[in-house]
Amino acid sequence: MWDERYNTQQYAYGKEPNDFLAQQYKQLPKGRVISLAEGEGRNTVFLAKMGYEVTAVDGSKVGLEKAAKLAKEHCVKIELIHADLAEFDFGKETWDAVVSIYCPLPSAVRSAVYKRAVKGLKPAGVFLLEAYTPEQVNYNTGGGPDADTKTSKSDLEDDLIGLSFVHLEELKREVFEGSYHTGLASVLQAIAKK
């Protein structure tokens, strides 16, 4: 499905970074950052331009090829890993930050992935997230119809045990990210520290 979505000249979610990430990236310690379900590279390219050493993980080869092209356009270097997040090994205390922007995993998979991500964070590492909440299914402005791939505050608190939340908020906001995330949306924003 994702290879098909990304197999166009256009960038499905645009070339600009996610708003929340662009506003809050200074909360991420300088160093190694991994971006989950990165797709076509907009967030990793932005972080690389800001001086981070960035790795993009995605299950779509087509998306990662476009990420490489976008990185080349901006004269930055990013590492690309083609992998299924359900099986991805984050290592132990490997990453200075984990970024998850609209990573639509089924709840059981998401929980396991995020718990492994917490183990993969170095001490004082930061987890930054923006996700749709279950209420998003009523908006039809992105994220699809499956409430199980959305994340609530309590879900995230359960998934990120061992981290302290610096910021955790459910809100309604206008999202303008390409043709698939456009309009008023119900989102969860979080910054948590190990």
N, C-alpha and C positions, 0 to 999 in steps of 0.2 A: 504494500500500500504506500509506504513512504517513498520508495524508489519511483513509483508512478507519480506521486505528488510533486516530487522535486525534478522530474524529467521534463522541464520547460526552460525557456530562456529566462523567464522571470524568476525572481526569488520569492518563494511562496509567502514568507513572513517578512520580506523586505531585506535591505542590506544594513539598516540601522540597528543598533543594539536595543534591547528591551529597556524601556524607560526606567524601571526600578533599578536595574543593574547600572545604567548610566548615571543615575543620581547617587547610588550607594557604593560604587566600586571601591572608593577609598577606605571602606570598612574592611576590605580584603587585605591581609598581610601581603607584602611584596614576596614573590617567590613562585612556587609551582601551583597552578590552578587547573582543576579539571572541570570541564563543562559537560553535563549529562544530556543526552539526547540533543546534541548541538545542531543537528540538521545541516543547514547550508553555511554556517560559520559566522553569522553576524555578531554573536556575542564574543566568540573567541578572538575574532579579528579586532574588535574594539579593545578587549583586554590586552592583547599583544601590543596594540598601539599605545596603551597606557603603561607599558613596561613590564607586564607580567609574562612569565613563561607558561604558555597555555597548551593544554591537551584537550582535544575535542573527541568525545566518544559518541558514536552513533551506529545504529543498525543499518543505515542506508548508505551503500557505496556511492550512489548518485549524489546524495546530499553532501557527503564528504568530498567528492570531486569538485562540487561547486564551492565548498569551503576553501579548498586549496586554491581555486581560481580567485576567490575574493581576497584571500591572504596575499596572493601575488599582485593583484590590483593595488593593494595598500602597502606593498613592500614590507610585509611582516612575516615572521616565521611562526607557524603553529604545528603542533604534533597532532596527527590524525590517527585514531584507532577505530577500526571497524569491528564492532562487537555487540553482542546481545547483552544489555545491561543486567538481565536476569542472571547471567553467568559471569559477569565481569568481576575480576579480582582487583580491588583498590589497593591491596597491600596493607601494611601496618605503618601508621605514622609516616606516610609518604607525601601527603599533599598539604600545602599551606591553606588552600581554600577549595571548597566544592561549590559549584554553581549549578543550580537546577532551575531552568526557566521553562515553564510549560512542558514538563516531562510527563506525558500522559500514560502512566503505567497502571495496570490493575492493582488494587489496594494491597493484595498479598505480596505481589512482586515488588511494589514500591517500598513497602515496609522492610523487606529483606535487603533491597538495594541500599536504602538509606542507612540501615543499621551497619552494613558493610562500609558505607561511605564514612560513617562516624569513626570506625576503627582505622580507616585510611587517613584521617586527618591528624596532622601533627598537633602536639600540645599548643594551645592558643590559636589553632586553626579555626577558620570561619566557614560556616555553611550559609549560603545566600540563596533564597528561593523566591520565585513568584509562580503561583499555580492557580488554576481555577478551583473555586469551591464547588461543592455539590449543587449549590443553588444556581450555578452557571447554566445548567440544563434548561432553565426557564428563559434564558436570554437569547439563545440562537445567534450569538456573536462570536463563536469560536469554541473549540474544545470537544465538539461532538456531543451525542446524546447520552453517553454512558456516565452516570453519576459515580460509578465505582473507580473511574480514572481521575476523579477530582480529589482534592485534599482539603480537609477541615483543620482548624486549629488543633483540636484534640487528637486527630490522626497524626499530625506532625509532632506534637509533644510526645506521643507514644513512639514514633519512629526515630526521634532524635534524642533518645535517652543518653545522658552523659554530656549533653551540651546545655549551655545557659543561653536563654533568649535575650538578645539585646533589643530586638524588635519583633513583634508578632501581631499582625493585624489582618482581619478580614474587612474588606471594603468594596464599595462599588466605584469603578473608575472607567473612564473612556480609554480603550486600548486601540491603537492604530498600528498594526504590524502586518503589512502585506494584505493579501485578499482573504486570508483565513481567520485572522484575529482583528475584527473591526467593529467598534461600537461599545456601548455600555456593557460592562462585564462585572461579575462577582469574583473577586480575586483574594488570594491569601498571599501576604508578603511576610517574609521572615529573614532575620539575620540571627544566627546562633553561634556561640563560641565554645570551643573545647577548653 
